[in-house]
Amino acid sequence: MTLLAAIPYARGFPIDRFMADLAAQLRGCGLRLAGVVQHNEGDCDGACEAMALEELASGTRFPISENRGAGASGCRLDAGGLAAAGGALGEALTGPVDLVIVNKFGRQELLGQGLRQEIVAALVAGLPLLIAVREDFLPGFRDFAGQDWAELPADAQAVETWATALSPLAA
């Protein structure tokens, strides 16, 4: 069974909420998690009031949105907040971890930035990793990941089955 799984999703699907809820469900199964999930406040179809990444091992939240003022449209990523979350994730990978969850492989990762380094570090360490990938980013993800990954549906039970089969709890 492959250690890398991706959940492709369509634009407009509430992936941030899905991944945060999924992390809580998997933690409830006894899995030791590292990684990040995104929490949003406000309407992220327009100007985001606040976005934050929660590092799952510690529960620490890192603000990742930049306030561009009342006239701005869309979200603006704060690279400093993303880097801080990445640093915390890198530290968490050295502890006992059953599963790494990365909220999404997005534009920053396509550009070789964002959490790409931490994704690679987790895979090199042999840790199972789950990530969401918006459908229009799948070609870039395939270029990054190659063919050795599993595609999972945005279905919590299917993901739980995959994740728990890889964990020491399954032994």
RAGI-V545964 format. One record per run of one state. SS is the DSSP state (a for helix, b for strand, c for the rest). FROM is the first residue (numbers start at 1). TO is the last residue. If there is no record, write none. Layout:
ss:SS from:FROM to:TO
ss:SS from:FROM to:TO
This chain:
ss:c from:1 to:3
ss:b from:4 to:9
ss:c from:10 to:14
ss:a from:15 to:28
ss:c from:29 to:32
ss:b from:33 to:41
ss:c from:42 to:49
ss:b from:50 to:55
ss:c from:56 to:60
ss:b from:61 to:63
ss:c from:64 to:64
ss:b from:65 to:65
ss:c from:66 to:76
ss:b from:77 to:77
ss:c from:78 to:78
ss:a from:79 to:92
ss:c from:93 to:98
ss:b from:99 to:102
ss:c from:103 to:106
ss:a from:107 to:110
ss:c from:111 to:115
ss:a from:116 to:124
ss:c from:125 to:128
ss:b from:129 to:134
ss:a from:135 to:145
ss:c from:146 to:149
ss:b from:150 to:151
ss:c from:152 to:155
ss:a from:156 to:166
ss:c from:167 to:167
ss:a from:168 to:170
ss:c from:171 to:171
